[in-house]
Amino acid sequence: MNKTELIDKVAKESALSKSAAEQVVNSVFSAIAEAMKSGDKVTLVGFGTFSTSERAAREGRNPQSGEMINIPAKKVVKFKAGSKLVDSVK
């Protein structure tokens, strides 16, 4: 499912227009992204938890040349699925 299909499904199940459903979906995604940018966890009970963590700088190797390269530190996004989501996929 892509974003357009998600918007269509939200519009259909909530009796909203597609433009209103698109605003809702975009608002939810934006709220999650802003919370994570500020370092907060976003927990949706039964669905899962979005969080960020710091990945330390490290050395790596270029697979083509074998040359050692420095990989900078960065923030990474994590998602841990909730129990209801895991059970619904089984």
C-alpha positions as semicolon CSV with decimal commas, in nm:
position;residue;x (nm);y (nm);z (nm)
1;M;0,000;0,000;0,000
2;N;0,133;0,343;-0,089
3;K;0,031;0,684;0,044
4;T;-0,238;0,741;-0,221
5;E;-0,398;0,406;-0,145
6;L;-0,388;0,487;0,228
7;I;-0,560;0,821;0,166
8;D;-0,828;0,648;-0,045
9;K;-0,891;0,391;0,231
10;V;-0,911;0,658;0,504
11;A;-1,153;0,862;0,292
12;K;-1,371;0,559;0,225
13;E;-1,381;0,429;0,584
14;S;-1,436;0,767;0,748
15;A;-1,676;0,918;0,494
16;L;-1,439;1,209;0,429
17;S;-1,352;1,361;0,096
18;K;-1,017;1,258;-0,049
19;S;-0,875;1,606;0,009
20;A;-0,982;1,602;0,375
21;A;-0,842;1,251;0,420
22;E;-0,514;1,364;0,261
23;Q;-0,492;1,652;0,511
24;V;-0,552;1,411;0,799
25;V;-0,288;1,163;0,679
26;N;-0,035;1,441;0,613
27;S;-0,104;1,592;0,958
28;V;-0,047;1,258;1,131
29;F;0,279;1,197;0,943
30;S;0,394;1,553;1,013
31;A;0,315;1,526;1,385
32;I;0,510;1,200;1,412
33;A;0,808;1,347;1,224
34;E;0,813;1,666;1,435
35;A;0,800;1,470;1,761
36;M;1,084;1,244;1,649
37;K;1,289;1,542;1,530
38;S;1,270;1,688;1,880
39;G;1,381;1,355;2,027
40;D;1,045;1,236;2,160
41;K;0,909;0,884;2,124
42;V;0,573;0,839;1,955
43;T;0,377;0,548;2,101
44;L;0,056;0,434;1,934
45;V;-0,082;0,172;2,172
46;G;-0,137;-0,158;1,994
47;F;0,033;-0,034;1,676
48;G;0,390;0,042;1,774
49;T;0,652;0,292;1,886
50;F;0,856;0,527;1,668
51;S;1,183;0,650;1,817
52;T;1,525;0,781;1,722
53;S;1,872;0,690;1,835
54;E;2,223;0,812;1,770
55;R;2,453;0,602;1,556
56;A;2,819;0,667;1,642
57;A;3,079;0,762;1,384
58;R;3,279;0,466;1,262
59;E;3,521;0,346;1,000
60;G;3,400;0,143;0,707
61;R;3,545;-0,006;0,394
62;N;3,461;0,079;0,034
63;P;3,363;-0,261;-0,110
64;Q;3,494;-0,180;-0,459
65;S;3,837;-0,041;-0,372
66;G;3,890;-0,178;-0,022
67;E;3,979;0,175;0,091
68;M;3,896;0,270;0,451
69;I;3,642;0,554;0,483
70;N;3,500;0,748;0,775
71;I;3,123;0,716;0,822
72;P;2,985;1,016;1,017
73;A;2,754;0,992;1,319
74;K;2,384;1,032;1,250
75;K;2,034;0,992;1,393
76;V;1,843;0,684;1,284
77;V;1,470;0,613;1,300
78;K;1,347;0,299;1,475
79;F;1,006;0,133;1,482
80;K;0,902;-0,139;1,724
81;A;0,574;-0,307;1,635
82;G;0,309;-0,333;1,907
83;S;0,158;-0,663;2,017
84;K;-0,179;-0,608;1,844
85;L;-0,006;-0,530;1,513
86;V;0,214;-0,838;1,545
87;D;-0,086;-1,057;1,627
88;S;-0,288;-0,922;1,335
89;V;-0,014;-1,015;1,087
90;K;0,012;-1,378;1,200
